[in-house]
Structure formats: C-alpha cells, structure tokens
C-alpha cells in the first residue's frame, strides 16, 4: 500500500510540473493541455499496472533498471497521455508490452551457459581503463585549443568538435566510451577499494573530459556512481526512491517560482523526464503512416534500399520540429517500430531481455550489485529511451560494459 502511495504521489508531482511549468512555458514544443476523461482514466489503468509490478525491495539489476526507466520515461509518458487528448494510446501500450517481454525473457535460464573467468581479468579491465583515460586526457590536452564550462555554450561547442573527433581514428567512440564507461569503472573501483581521494581525482578528470567534449551527460556519471554506491549498497526501497524523486522535482521548481529562473526545471526535469516522450510519440505517429526502414540504414544497408533522403533522427526532427537539423533520437521501442513495426519492437525487446539476463548472471558471480548498477543501468536506460539498440550496443558502449563486467567476475 505504501509503495502505491509513493508512486501516486510521484505521478501527481509530475502532473503538477506538467500543468504549471511544462505546458505553461513549452506548449509551443508540443506539450498541450487538453484532458479528456476517458483517456485520463485509461492512463490511470496503465499506471496501476506499473504499481502492481513494482518491487519495493529491489535486489537484481532488473529491479533497478525497472525503477529508473519507469520513473524517468514510462510514468512521464503516461502523464503526457493523460494530459493531452491528442496523444495516441498505442505508443504507451507498446512500451508496457515491451517491458513485459523484456522481463519474461530476462528470467529465462541459459542452459549449459557457464562463465569462464579470466585470470587477472579485473586487473586487465583496470589497466585498459587507465590507459584509455590517460590517452584521451592527453589527446584533449594537446589538440584542444578551447574548452567549454558554461552549459549554455555546449551545443555550439559540440558542433565544432564533433568533426574533429570523427576524423581522428576511433575518437568518435573513445570520446563516449572513456567518460561513460572506463572512467566510471575506475571511479566505482576507487569506492569499492575505499580510495576516496582517488575518486575525487577522477571526478576532476571527468570535469576535464566534459570541458573538452561538451557532453553534459558526462557530469552526471560521477553523481550516479556515488548514489549507486551509497543507496544500492544499503538497499534503497522503491518507496524511498520515488519519494526522493518527488522531492527533487519540487525543489527544482523553486527557482522558477521564486526567481523566474527555469534553468533547473528546464535542463534537468524537462529534459530528463519529458523530452523523450515527445520524440517517442512522434516516431509512432510518423511510421504508422509511412514506410518502415527495415534496418536499411544499418545492418541491412546495401541489401535494402533506404526509403528516405535524410537520416532517421533528422527525419523525425523534421516531422516533430519542422527542422531537418534536429536529431530526434529515441529508444529501441520507437526505433524498432520504425524498422519493422510491432514485430521490430518484439525482436528488440527479446534481444534486450537476453542482455539483462547476461548482466543478471554477472551480478550473481561475485560482483557487488551496486557496482553492476552503477556501470550498466544508465547504458540500459539509454537503449530503452534514447538510442537504437544496435547503436547502444556499439556506439554507446553497452557491449564494452558487458565485457568489463565479465573481466571483473571473481574466480571461484
């Protein structure tokens, strides 16, 4: 009962934020306010399903992934559905169906599958991580002649540096992998080994990587590693998780109320919780009436003709914002639908479920659960919310994370 109350409170806080901030200031971005009683009631039925599924005492990687993805994507998606009659019900139902498929597949045993640990694997992972972090820091120090410290300047700065990264061997990948995976791994190990001064030093390294690349997400990784170490290690409950989230959203709205400063509410709450919802609805709206892509822009390129003149994210950016320069990326559910309709969503959901199964097995192989959560949950959320599954596996480094986890498994 207390779990249900904490989730209901969280939904009410999000609805409050939607009505008095999101719609009021960003209606031009598509956040309409037109409540229709039947659709609003339907959104509550879907919401009660999430309440029924929520485990108050998370103890697996599945549970923590579920907490993060429902709080930062699925519940906001349901709120948007309830607040705006123009939104279609199908994209929300498919998300919930995908969650069910992922959960069922992730619980399937892998008969005959055994992890063969590598002698000194943890030291190998640590050595590779240190070498790549050092390499990228040195590369930035030598070849970067300017840095960004202001959030307002990051987008322009990233346009200027992206071409340089892509033109240099592997830099397009390393600029993402090093801060999001390798340095995060070193930070987690420093906390595991109680080397707190090293953790502080690695935070400064992370700040340097942000200033050199302009990727804002880099700054949140040390916070997430620290929160995982502090809360997951102690066994945070779903009640505490959602109550803290509700309080954080309300506190974030205070500067907007008191000083008309929308920085926190816009950069953090709106972007983290609601930006992906618009894009998700847009993918389903567009590809319900246009040709599917059939992976002609990735693994089937050359075998299947790509049916559009511009890349997929730009196509949806044009559909959503009437701007071909906008990159509207969405998670594997929307991109799976763009590739092959509902069957594409099912295929991606099954693959993602097996990835969770592998990570769950690794988490039962001597690696502390908090460390698995710290290194994998953000990458898993990225695949679910903001990138195609194949892109998440390679470009965003989910396969690299799995490899590091495998190397870290303790020998028995």
N, C-alpha and C positions, 0 to 999 in steps of 0.2 A: 504493500500500500504506500509506503514512504517513497519507494522508487517511482511509482506512478505520480505522486505529488510533485517530486522534484522535476520530472520530465514535463509535466503540465505547466509548472512554474516557468521552466525554460522556454516552452512554446509561447506562453503569454508574454514573456520578456521580448522574444523575437517579434511577436506581433506588434507590441508596443513600439519597438525600434522601427519596424516596417512602416507603421502609420505615421509616427511623429518625426521620423528622420528620413527614412529611405524614400517614401513617396513624396514627402514634402520638398525634399531637395533634389531628388533624382528621378522624378516622374518622366522627364524627357529621355531617360535611359531605358524606359520600358517598365518601370515599377508602378503599375497602375493600382488604383484602389477602387474596386467595384465588387463588393461582396454579394454573392448570390447564395441564399440559404442552403439549397440542396448541395451545391459544390462545397460550401464551407463544412457542412455536416459530413460529406464524404471524406474530406481531408482529415476530419477527426477520427473517422473509422480507420483510415490508413495509419494515423498516428497511434491509435490504441494497439495496432499490431506491433508497432515498434516497442511500445511499452511492454507488451507480453514477452517479446524476445529478449529484452534487456536483462543481463545478468548483473545483479548488484555487487557480486564479488568476483570481478574478472581475474582469471588465473591462467589464461592462454593468450597467445598472440592474436587469435581470432577475436577474443573478447575485447582487447584493447583497440584493435582495428575497427571493430563494430562501434565502440564508443566514439572514436574520433570521427569516423565517416558519417555516422548518424547525426552527431552534434554539429558538424561543420558543413554538411551537404544535404542529407536526406530530410532532416527536420526543416531547415530553411526552404527546401524545395516544396515541402508540404505547406509551409506557411504561405509561400508565394501563390500556390494553387488556391488556398482558401481566401486570400486577399484579393485575387484578380480573376474575375469570371472568364476573361478571355483566354486563360491558360487551359491547355488540353490536359485531360486526366491521364491519357495513355503514357506519357513520359514518366510520370510518377509511379504508376503501377509497374512498369517495366523495371524501374530501379529496384523496387521491392522484390519483384520476382528474381532479379539478378542476385540480390542479397541472399535469397533463399537458396538459389542454385550454388552460389559460392560456398555457403555454409555447409550444405549437404556434401558437396564434393570434397571440401577440406576435411571432412570427418571420415572419408573413405580410407581404409588401411592400404598400405602399399606392400602387398605380399612379396616376401623374398627380398625386399629392399633393405639393405644394410649400409650404414655409413662406415667407410673405411677411413679412419683418421690418419692424418699425415704427421709423422714425427716432426716436432718443432713447427707445426703449422701456424700456431699463434705468433711465434717469432717471425716467421716468413711474412705473415699478414702485417705485423707491426713494422718490419723492415721496409716492405714495399710502400706502406703508407707514409713512413717518414721520408723515404726517398722522393716520392711524388709530391708531397707537400713542400719539401725543400726545393725541388725543381721548379714548381710553379711560383713560389715566392721569389726565387732568384730570377726567373724569366720576367715576372712583372717588374721587379726592381730595376732590371736592365733596360727593358724595352718600353715600359710605360713612362710617358713623359707628363702625364696628368692623372689626377685621381679625383674621385667624387666622394664627398662627405655629406651632401645635402640630398635628402630623399626626393626633393622636387626636381633635381637635375639628373636622376638616374636614367630616365628613358632616353634622353638625348645622348647621354654618355654611352649607353649600351649600343646605340646605333653606330656610334663612331668606332667602338672597339670590336664589335662582332665580326666585321670583315677581316680584321687583323687576326682574330682567333681562328677563324675558319681557314685562312690562307696558310697558317703555320701548322705543321704536322701534329695531329691529334689534339691541338689546343682547344678545338670546339668541344671535345669530350672532356679533356682534363679540367677545363675551367668550370665544369659542372661536377665532375666526379670528386675532385680534390676537396673542395669545401663541404660538399654534401655527404660524402662517404668517408674518404680517407682521413681528413682532419677530425670529422665527427667520431670516427673509430678511435683515434688517438685520444680525444677528449674523454670518451667513455672508458677507455683503459686506464687513464690517469685517475678517474674517480674510483674505478674498481680497485686500483692499487693504492688508493688514498694518497696520491701525489697531487695535492691540491694546488701547489704553486705551479706545477706543470700545466694543470688545467687552466689557470689564469693566463699563463703564457700563450697557450693555444687559442684562447679567446682573442688575444691581441692579434695572433696570426689570422684568425677568422675575420677580424675587422679590417686587416690589411687586404685580404682577399676580396672583401666587399668593396673597399675603396678602389681596388684595381679593376673590378669587373662590373660593378654597378648592379649586381643581382641582390635585391632586397631580401630574398628568402634566406640568403646566407646568414644574416644576422639572427634569425630565429632558431637556427640549429643548435647553438650552444644552450639557449634557453630550454629547448625541448629535451636535450640530453640531460641537463640538470634536473628538470622536472621529472623525467623518467626515473632518474637515479633516486630522487627524493621521495616521490609518491609511489611509483610502482614497486619499489623495494619494500615499502611499508604496507602495500596492499590497499591502494585507494579504492573506495567503493564508488559505484555508479551514482549514488546519491550525492556524495561529496563532489564528484566530477561535475555533474550538471548544476549543482548549487554554486560552485566556484565559477562556472561559465556564465551563469545568470548574473552574478555579482560583477564579474569583469565587464560584461556588456553595459550594465547600468553605470558603472564607474566611468567607462569610456565615453558615455554620453554627457557626463557632467561638463566638460569643457565647452561642448556645443551649447548647452543650456546657459551656462554662466558667462561665457566669454565669446560666444558665437565663433568658436574655433572648432572646425569639423575635422581636424587632422586625424585624431584617433578613431573617431567613428567612421571616417571615410577610408583611411588607409588600412585599418585593421578590421573592424567589424564588417563593413560593407564588402571589402574585397575578399576577406577570408570566408565569410558566410554566405554572401548573396551574389557575388559576381558570376560564379559558376552556374547558378541556377538559370540566369538569362540565356547563357550560351547553350545549356542543356536543352531547354525548351526550343531554342532556335534550330538546333540540329534536327530534332524530330519534326518540327514544323516544315523545314525545307525538304528533308528526304522522304517525307510522307507524300510529296507531290513531284519529286524529281528522281532522276536515275541514281541508283546506287553506284558506289565506286568500285566494289569488288576487289579491293586491295591493289587496284591498278596503279596506285601511287607509291606502292611499297613492294611487298614480296612477289606480286604478280606483274610488276612493271615489265613491259616488253611482251607479255603474253596477252594482257587485257588492255584495251585502249582506254586511257583516262578520259572521261566524258566532259571535262570542264577546262576552261582556259587558264584558270588561276589555281594555286594550291588550295587544298581543302579548308585550312583555317582562314585563309583570306576570303574564300567563297562565303563562309558563314559570317565573317566580319562584314562583308558587303551586304549580305541578307539582313543582318541584325542592325548595323550602324550606317549602312549605305556608304561604306568606306572600304575599298579594296586593300588599303594599307593596314587595316586592323586584323590582328591574328587572334581569331576566336578558337582557342583550343578547348577541348572537352575530354572527359574521361572515356574509358573503354566502352561504357554502355552507349553513349551517344555516337562515338566513332564506330563501334560495332554495328549500330543501326545504320550509319551512313554507308558502311561497306556492304552489308548483306541483310538489312532489315532485322527482324526479330531473331532469325537464325544466327546472324552475326553476333548479336548480344549473347545468345546461348553459348556459342563457341568461345567467345572471350571469357564468359563467366566460368566455364568449365576449366579453361587454362588457368585463370586466376585462382580458382579453388585449389588446383593442384599446387600452385606456388605457395599458397597459405599452408597446405598440408606439409610441404617440404620444410617451411620455416617452423611450423609447429613441432615437427620431428627434431629439427635442430635445437629448438628451445628445450627439448627433453633430453638433450645429450650433454648436459653439464654446463651450458652457457646460462648465466643468470637471466631470468626473464626480462628484467628491466633493461639489460643491455640489448637484447633482441628487439624490444620495443623501441628503444632509443634509435637504433640503426635502421629499422625496417618500416615502421608504421608511417612515417612521412612519405617514403617512396611508394608504399602501398596506397596511401591516400591519393598521391599524385596520379597513379594509374587509374584509380576509381573516379577521380574528379576532373583532372586537368590535362591528361595526355593519352594518346592511343596506347594500347597495351604493348605493342611492339616498340614504340618509342620509349615507353617507360622502362622496358627491359634493357634496352641498349643505351640510348642517349641519356636517360636519367639514371642509369646505372643499377637497376634492380638486380640484374644478373651479377654485377660486381658485388653487391651487398650479400647475395646468397653465397658467393664464393668466399667472401671474408668470413661469414658465419661458419661455413664448412671448415675453413682452416682453423677457426677458433675452438672447434669441438674438442673436448678433452679426451685424451686416450684412456681407454679402460684397461 
